[in-house]
């Protein structure tokens, strides 16, 4: 007779794992809440050797901490504050977040945010923030314009005051030359619409700068439309 119940893989793992005394603190037992500066407050759901598996709201896939000791030492995971008593929970009512188990950021952390608009947002949402992390700016790596670029393109770049390319631009150029696929991701208001070759006639602007039409592809036009233009097909 076939057993309709799915196998309990966690139980199987425990059955074949040598029985040994607890190596981790009680707050890391399955079912216990824990806090991560990166993921917020979650819950321990399982163990597999030194790998701690936890789930966090907003993440459909459980998060694995491959070395729980190292994660504790580096502050990647930490215990949460003691939850409020049952009587306090009843007074709060169903569906309300218990502030005792939520680690809020300090006013000093919010004040350290350098951008005024982001600082204002953080102040408005301070009661819902669990961590603030500021990534300092880093200088980009610049390289000379490749000499094998078409001369009209080099002249056009220099005419714009561009004498060097960033490392990611060089990587994109190498990718294209090797026949690879390239995806450009830019934020809102970065000029995507302006430079799509339709609104401001950027193709005509390049031609005026000396770039041959056969070197220009109207990427935002389908191939069957490009054949009716004077520009390259692809």
C-alpha positions in Angstrom: 0.0 0.0 0.0 1.4 3.4 -0.9 1.8 5.9 1.9 0.0 9.1 0.8 2.0 11.2 3.3 5.1 13.0 1.9 8.4 12.0 3.5 9.6 14.1 6.4 13.1 14.9 5.1 14.0 16.8 8.2 13.3 13.7 10.3 15.3 11.5 8.0 18.3 13.8 8.3 18.0 13.8 12.1 17.7 10.0 12.0 21.0 9.5 10.2 22.9 12.3 11.9 24.9 11.1 14.9 23.2 12.1 18.2 25.3 14.8 19.9 24.7 17.5 22.5 23.5 20.8 21.4 26.2 23.0 19.8 24.2 26.1 19.2 22.4 28.4 21.6 18.7 27.9 22.4 17.7 31.0 20.5 18.8 29.2 17.3 16.4 26.2 17.9 13.9 25.5 15.1 10.8 27.7 15.7 12.8 30.4 17.5 12.8 34.0 16.2 16.1 35.6 15.1 17.2 38.9 13.6 19.3 39.7 10.6 20.4 43.3 9.6 20.0 42.3 6.0 16.7 40.3 6.1 15.0 41.6 9.2 13.2 39.5 11.8 12.7 35.8 10.8 12.4 32.4 12.2 14.7 29.3 12.4 13.1 26.5 10.5 15.8 23.8 10.3 19.4 22.7 10.6 21.7 20.7 8.4 25.1 20.3 10.0 26.5 23.8 10.5 24.0 25.2 8.0 21.2 27.2 9.6 18.1 27.6 7.6 15.7 30.4 8.3 12.7 32.1 6.7 12.0 35.8 6.6 8.9 37.8 5.6 9.0 39.0 2.0 11.4 36.2 0.9 9.8 33.2 -0.8 13.0 31.1 -0.5 14.5 30.2 2.9 17.8 31.8 3.6 20.8 29.5 4.4 23.6 30.6 6.7 26.3 28.1 5.8 28.4 28.7 9.0 26.2 29.7 11.9 29.1 30.4 14.2 30.7 32.8 11.8 27.3 34.4 11.2 26.8 35.0 14.9 30.3 36.4 15.3 30.0 38.8 12.4 26.5 40.0 13.5 24.8 38.5 10.5 22.3 36.9 12.8 21.4 37.8 16.4 18.7 37.0 18.9 15.7 39.3 19.1 14.3 41.0 22.2 12.1 39.0 24.4 8.5 39.0 23.1 5.8 40.7 25.1 3.7 38.7 27.6 0.5 37.1 26.5 -1.5 39.7 28.4 0.4 42.5 26.7 -0.2 40.8 23.3 -3.9 40.6 24.0 -4.0 44.4 24.8 -2.2 45.1 21.5 -4.8 43.2 19.5 -4.4 40.8 16.6 -2.4 41.9 13.6 -0.3 44.5 15.4 3.5 44.3 15.4 5.1 43.9 18.8 7.7 46.6 19.2 9.6 44.6 21.8 10.7 42.1 19.2 11.7 44.8 16.6 15.1 46.4 16.6 14.7 50.0 15.6 17.5 52.1 14.3 18.8 55.0 16.4 18.4 58.7 15.6 22.1 59.0 15.2 22.1 56.3 12.5 19.4 58.2 10.6 21.2 61.5 11.0 24.3 59.9 9.5 22.6 59.4 6.1 24.3 62.0 3.9 21.6 62.5 1.3 18.8 64.9 2.6 16.0 63.3 0.7 16.9 59.8 1.9 17.4 61.0 5.4 13.9 62.5 5.3 12.4 59.3 4.2 14.2 57.4 6.9 12.9 59.8 9.5 9.4 59.3 8.3 9.7 55.5 8.3 11.9 55.3 11.4 9.5 53.1 13.4 9.6 50.5 10.6 13.3 50.4 10.0 15.4 47.6 11.4 18.8 48.7 10.1 20.6 51.4 8.2 23.6 50.6 6.0 25.6 53.3 4.2 27.8 52.3 1.3 30.5 54.9 0.7 31.1 56.1 -2.8 33.9 54.5 -4.8 35.9 56.0 -7.6 35.4 54.4 -11.0 38.2 52.8 -12.9 39.0 54.8 -16.1 40.8 53.5 -19.2 41.9 55.1 -22.4 39.5 55.0 -25.4 40.4 51.8 -27.4 42.4 52.8 -30.5 40.6 50.3 -32.7 37.3 52.1 -32.3 36.1 53.8 -35.6 37.8 57.2 -36.0 34.5 59.1 -36.4 33.3 57.6 -33.0 36.6 58.5 -31.3 36.3 62.0 -32.7 32.7 62.3 -31.6 33.6 61.2 -28.0 36.5 63.6 -27.8 34.2 66.3 -29.1 32.0 65.7 -26.1 35.0 65.9 -23.8 35.1 62.2 -23.3 38.7 61.0 -23.3 38.4 57.9 -21.2 35.9 55.0 -20.7 34.8 53.4 -17.4 35.7 49.8 -16.8 32.1 48.6 -17.2 32.0 50.3 -20.6 35.1 48.5 -21.7 33.6 45.2 -20.5 30.4 45.9 -22.4 32.4 46.6 -25.6 34.3 43.4 -25.2 31.1 41.5 -24.7 29.6 42.9 -27.9 32.7 42.1 -29.9 32.6 38.5 -28.6 29.0 38.2 -29.8 27.6 38.1 -26.3 24.2 39.4 -25.1 24.3 42.8 -23.3 21.6 44.2 -21.1 21.8 47.8 -19.9 20.0 48.7 -16.7 19.6 52.4 -15.8 17.4 54.1 -13.2 14.4 56.3 -13.9 15.2 59.8 -15.3 18.6 58.7 -16.6 17.8 59.6 -20.2 16.6 56.3 -21.6 13.7 57.9 -23.6 15.9 60.7 -24.8 18.6 58.4 -26.2 16.3 55.8 -27.7 16.9 57.2 -31.2 13.3 58.4 -31.7 12.6 61.5 -29.6 15.6 63.7 -30.1 16.9 62.2 -33.4 20.1 61.0 -31.8 20.9 59.1 -35.0 21.0 62.3 -37.0 23.1 63.9 -34.3 25.7 61.1 -34.7 25.7 61.5 -38.4 26.3 65.2 -38.0 29.3 64.3 -35.8 30.8 62.2 -38.6 29.6 58.7 -37.7 28.7 56.8 -40.9 25.1 55.7 -41.2 26.2 52.1 -41.9 27.7 52.1 -38.4 24.5 53.1 -36.6 21.7 50.7 -35.7 18.3 52.0 -34.7 18.0 49.5 -31.9 14.5 50.6 -30.8 13.1 49.9 -34.2 12.3 46.3 -35.2 14.5 44.8 -38.0 11.6 44.8 -40.5 11.4 48.6 -40.0 15.1 49.2 -40.2 15.2 47.9 -43.7 13.3 51.0 -44.8 15.8 53.4 -43.2 19.3 54.5 -44.4 20.9 53.0 -41.3 22.4 49.6 -40.6 20.2 46.6 -40.1 22.1 45.1 -37.2 
